[in-house]
Amino acid sequence: MIIKPTAVSLFTGCGGSDAGVIKAGFNVLMANDIIPYAKDTYVANHPETHYILGSVADIEAFPKSDLLVGCYPCQGFSQGGLRKADSTINYLYLEFARALNAIKPKAFIVENVSGMVRSNYKHLLDHQLKIFSDAGYDVKYKVLNAAHYGVAQERKRIFIVGIRSDFGLTYQFPEITHGPDLDAYVTIKDAIGDLPLWPEGEFYDYDFHWYYMSRDRRRDWSEPSKTIVSNPRHMPLHPVSPIMTKLGDDKWAFTTEDKARRFSYREAARLQGFSKDFIFPETLNSSLSMKYKVVGNAVPPPLFEAVAKALPAIWD
Ligand SMILES: C[S@@+](CC[C@H](N)C(=O)[O-])C[C@H]1O[C@@H](n2cnc3c(N)ncnc32)[C@H](O)[C@@H]1O
């Protein structure tokens, strides 16, 4: 029997990061989040993992594991978020550091929004790098674009990876696989071309308010999608929608009267790189906006898989 290396997952959501970790060959022992529907979805897809619902701050003990992964929330850093550099939510990385110090895994992977490298948040990034290296890790970080790793979506995110210092190894981020002179980008058509054009009940079918119309929300079938977000109001347009044209500063319009629509939550999952058989269970906690939320929050599984697979073989 092959014994797999083990992982503990924090800020797990519905498990985009974990789907990548599992594909990279890990056994996820424990997962955690505060969103009930994130747990429902995760458990429907990965029943073997022990998923704790509730704040990470209330978890007193963590199982020992080879790898620790966590994508703490990003409200303060994201372009669409609150931009409060010191909001308390930005300090959840201290909970990740608490788990890191308790478990002392061989390696860890963190993902967060790329806004963290901006100058007004740099002090928070620097503090994370410091506490992770003080915990005994050789730490590297880099902003990666999911489209460069076979995901049908432009999505730039920062990854922070650490290898425990006693290994004396430095992490190398995975080489880009998709782009000019490499494999062709995976397109919207590749990802969702087999799905129905008008999946009734699966897409957010409300008006396009002024803010939505302040930029071009559409990409063609032959391109990767714009970034999938967790708020359905801001979800990019499906290519069945009319082309948009610029009218002026922050003002766009549809070029025809044909009906436009946003991507459905199921299409969003495909564009994030979730597998075709990913389950969205119907539970007491499920709703259209919850399905969008857990999918939009997720890390694209193929991107997380690439980052995890680039770790050196330190698991025996
Ligand atoms: C960026 S999302 C993580 C996405 C996830 N890694 C994935 O790939 O699907 C951040 C998550 O942190 C969770 N979260 C926020 N505060 C938390 C807390 N105090 N304890 C545990 N989870 C929390 C949010 O509910 C959200 O699901």
The ligand as an SDF file (V2000), in Angstrom:
LIG
                    3D

 27 29  0  0  0  0  0  0  0  0999 V2000
  -10.1180   32.8220    0.0290 C   0  0  0  0  0  0  0  0  0  0  0  0
  -11.3160   31.8460    0.8360 S   0  0  0  0  0  0  0  0  0  0  0  0
  -10.5480   30.2560    0.8160 C   0  0  0  0  0  0  0  0  0  0  0  0
  -10.8510   29.4280   -0.3970 C   0  0  0  0  0  0  0  0  0  0  0  0
  -10.4280   27.9960   -0.3260 C   0  0  0  0  0  0  0  0  0  0  0  0
   -9.0380   27.8370    0.0210 N   0  0  0  0  0  0  0  0  0  0  0  0
  -10.7100   27.2760   -1.6450 C   0  0  0  0  0  0  0  0  0  0  0  0
   -9.7860   27.0720   -2.4090 O   0  0  0  0  0  0  0  0  0  0  0  0
  -11.8700   26.9260   -1.8890 O   0  0  0  0  0  0  0  0  0  0  0  0
  -11.1100   32.3180    2.5470 C   0  0  0  0  0  0  0  0  0  0  0  0
  -12.0000   31.5070    3.4850 C   0  0  0  0  0  0  0  0  0  0  0  0
  -11.7000   31.8420    4.8360 O   0  0  0  0  0  0  0  0  0  0  0  0
  -12.8890   31.6260    5.5740 C   0  0  0  0  0  0  0  0  0  0  0  0
  -12.8070   32.2680    6.9080 N   0  0  0  0  0  0  0  0  0  0  0  0
  -12.9580   33.5740    7.2310 C   0  0  0  0  0  0  0  0  0  0  0  0
  -12.8040   33.7690    8.5460 N   0  0  0  0  0  0  0  0  0  0  0  0
  -12.5490   32.5500    9.0870 C   0  0  0  0  0  0  0  0  0  0  0  0
  -12.2960   32.0990   10.4090 C   0  0  0  0  0  0  0  0  0  0  0  0
  -12.2860   32.9480   11.4430 N   0  0  0  0  0  0  0  0  0  0  0  0
  -12.0900   30.7830   10.6020 N   0  0  0  0  0  0  0  0  0  0  0  0
  -12.1020   29.9110    9.5790 C   0  0  0  0  0  0  0  0  0  0  0  0
  -12.3240   30.2850    8.2800 N   0  0  0  0  0  0  0  0  0  0  0  0
  -12.5440   31.5910    8.0530 C   0  0  0  0  0  0  0  0  0  0  0  0
  -13.9500   32.2160    4.6770 C   0  0  0  0  0  0  0  0  0  0  0  0
  -15.2360   31.7410    5.0140 O   0  0  0  0  0  0  0  0  0  0  0  0
  -13.4780   31.7500    3.2880 C   0  0  0  0  0  0  0  0  0  0  0  0
  -14.1100   30.5690    2.8940 O   0  0  0  0  0  0  0  0  0  0  0  0
  1  2  1  0
  2  3  1  0
  2 10  1  0
  3  4  1  0
  4  5  1  0
  5  6  1  0
  5  7  1  0
  7  8  2  0
  7  9  1  0
 10 11  1  0
 11 12  1  0
 11 26  1  0
 12 13  1  0
 13 14  1  0
 13 24  1  0
 14 15  1  0
 14 23  1  0
 15 16  2  0
 16 17  1  0
 17 18  1  0
 17 23  2  0
 18 19  1  0
 18 20  2  0
 20 21  1  0
 21 22  2  0
 22 23  1  0
 24 25  1  0
 24 26  1  0
 26 27  1  0
M  CHG  2   2   1   9  -1
M  END
$$$$
